[in-house]
Amino acid sequence: MIESLILIEGENVQEENLNISLMNAKQVVIGSIIGFGVILHIAANSHDDLSNALLEFAKVINVTGVLTLMLRLSQ
């Protein structure tokens, strides 16, 4: 399993729009910064699943960027 903290950048990003199906990855909203973005924790089964999840978040309305803050590989 690979875990990541990511920053979803964008003004007026709605947290409920980030609750999307990510196939083999799960996300938890950690917190939002009004007018700037949202920090998420993602747990995925593989690097490919994590990459696909990041691409899906980039497609959400008002998202202007997706930035990886931390990666951790768990055994």
N, C-alpha and C positions, 0 to 999 in steps of 0.2 A: 504494500500500500504506500502511496505517496500523498503527503499532506502539504498544503500550501496556504499561506495567507496572501490574499490579493486585494489590491485597491481597485475598485471600480470607479473611474473618474467620470464626472459629468454633472452639470447643474440639473436639479430637479429629477434626479434618478429616483424612481419610486421603488422602495424595498420590495413591495409585493410583485413587481415585474421581474425581480431577480429569483423568484421561486419557480425555476424552470426545471424540466426533466433533463437530467444530464447523463442518462443511461447508467454507466458504471462509476458515477461520482455523486457525492452528496455534499451539499453546502449548508452552512449555518451563517446567518448574518451576525456579525460581531457588533457593529455600530455604524452610524452614519454621521457624516460631517455636512451639515446643512449648506447647500450651495456648492458643494465640492464633490462628494461621492460617498461610497459605502465600502467598508472593509468586510471581507468574507473569509471564512475558513472553508477549505475544500479538502475532502478526503476522496481519493480516486484509487482504482485498482491498478492502474498503470500510468506511465508517462503519456501514452497516447490518449487515455481517457481524460487526463488532466488537460492536455493540449486541446482536445475537443471541447471541454467545458469552457476554457478560456475563450475560444472562438465563439461559442454560444453566447457568453456574456457580452462580447463585443457587439453582438447584433441587437441587444436590448435597446429600446427607445431611450434617447437622451444620453446614452453611454458614449463618451468621447475617447476613452482609453481604458486599458486593463493592464495593471502593473503588478508583477510578482514581487512580494515583499520578503517571502521566506519559503523555502522548500525543505521538507524533511522526509526521508525515506524510512518507513518503519518496517520492521521484520515481523 
